[in-house]
Every structure is written in C-alpha cells, then in structure tokens.
Amino acid sequence: MTAPPEYTLTRICSVEYTKKMESVFEIIAEPNRRAILSLLVSSQQSVGEIERQLRMSQPTVSKHLRVLREAGSWNPRWTRSAVSIG
C-alpha cells in the first residue's frame, strides 16, 4: 500500500498568496476588528456609533479602522460622518 503524497501549503498555493492569507488571518484574529467588521457589514456606522456599541475609545476604533483599510482586503467607504464596507 502506497502512502498518500504529502503536500505543503506552498506546493498548493503560491508563496505570495500564502503570505497575503497569513496577513488577512493576522488582521481578523483580533477580536475588536472582527466586531467592527460585523457592525460595518450590517450597516454604515459613524466612528462614534462604533465607539458606543463596542465600548471602545475613539483612538482605538480609529486604529483598528486604519489597520483594516491598510490591509487592502476590505474596501471601506468613508463619508464625512460614517464608514461602511463596500
């Protein structure tokens, strides 16, 4: 009986793809970011609304929104008073 071949993720996917996915997992591993994403998926929110609903400070919310925006995997839409995910 022949053993099944062993595969590594880099043999199945390109190294670039694997690194991008690692980055995505690192970003969404943070519970506060997942909570913010959950709010934004359901509706447009102002930073103040996110602060109140998640009981976070404005600098904390802004930091997490910046990380999500810089990740490039999400396309937040900003207005003068609110953010949403497009």
C-alpha positions as CSV (number, residue, x, y, z in Angstrom):
1,M,0.0,0.0,0.0
2,T,1.4,3.3,-1.0
3,A,1.3,6.3,1.4
4,P,-0.6,9.3,0.1
5,P,1.6,12.1,-1.1
6,E,2.4,14.8,1.4
7,Y,1.5,18.4,0.4
8,T,2.6,21.6,1.9
9,L,0.6,24.8,1.5
10,T,3.4,26.3,-0.6
11,R,3.1,23.5,-3.1
12,I,-0.7,24.1,-3.5
13,C,-0.6,27.9,-3.4
14,S,2.0,30.4,-4.5
15,V,4.2,31.9,-1.8
16,E,2.7,35.3,-2.4
17,Y,-0.9,34.1,-1.9
18,T,0.1,32.3,1.3
19,K,1.8,35.4,2.7
20,K,-1.3,37.5,1.8
21,M,-3.6,35.0,3.5
22,E,-1.3,34.9,6.6
23,S,-1.7,38.7,6.8
24,V,-5.5,38.5,6.5
25,F,-5.7,35.9,9.3
26,E,-3.5,38.0,11.5
27,I,-5.7,41.0,10.9
28,I,-9.0,39.3,11.6
29,A,-7.6,37.3,14.5
30,E,-8.0,40.5,16.6
31,P,-11.5,40.3,18.3
32,N,-12.1,44.1,18.1
33,R,-11.5,44.1,14.4
34,R,-13.9,41.2,13.9
35,A,-16.5,43.1,16.0
36,I,-16.0,46.3,13.9
37,L,-16.3,44.3,10.6
38,S,-19.6,42.7,11.9
39,L,-21.1,46.1,12.6
40,L,-20.0,47.5,9.2
41,V,-21.3,44.5,7.3
42,S,-24.8,45.1,8.6
43,S,-24.9,48.9,8.2
44,Q,-23.0,52.1,7.8
45,Q,-21.7,53.4,11.1
46,S,-20.0,56.5,12.4
47,V,-16.9,56.2,14.5
48,G,-18.9,57.4,17.5
49,E,-21.5,54.7,16.9
50,I,-18.8,52.1,16.8
51,E,-17.3,53.5,20.0
52,R,-20.6,53.4,21.8
53,Q,-21.7,49.9,20.6
54,L,-18.4,48.3,21.3
55,R,-17.4,50.4,24.3
56,M,-14.0,51.4,22.8
57,S,-12.2,54.7,22.8
58,Q,-12.1,56.8,19.6
59,P,-8.3,56.3,19.1
60,T,-8.8,52.5,19.4
61,V,-11.6,52.4,16.9
62,S,-9.6,54.7,14.5
63,K,-6.5,52.4,14.9
64,H,-8.5,49.3,14.0
65,L,-10.2,51.0,11.1
66,R,-6.8,52.1,9.8
67,V,-5.4,48.6,10.0
68,L,-8.4,47.2,8.1
69,R,-8.1,49.9,5.5
70,E,-4.3,49.4,5.0
71,A,-4.8,45.6,4.7
72,G,-6.5,46.2,1.4
73,S,-8.8,43.2,1.7
74,W,-11.7,45.4,2.7
75,N,-12.9,48.5,0.8
76,P,-14.2,50.9,3.4
77,R,-16.2,53.8,2.1
78,W,-15.8,57.0,4.1
79,T,-18.2,59.9,4.2
80,R,-17.8,63.0,6.3
81,S,-19.5,61.2,9.2
82,A,-19.5,57.5,8.7
83,V,-17.7,54.4,7.3
84,S,-19.2,51.4,5.6
85,I,-17.8,48.4,3.8
86,G,-18.2,48.2,0.0
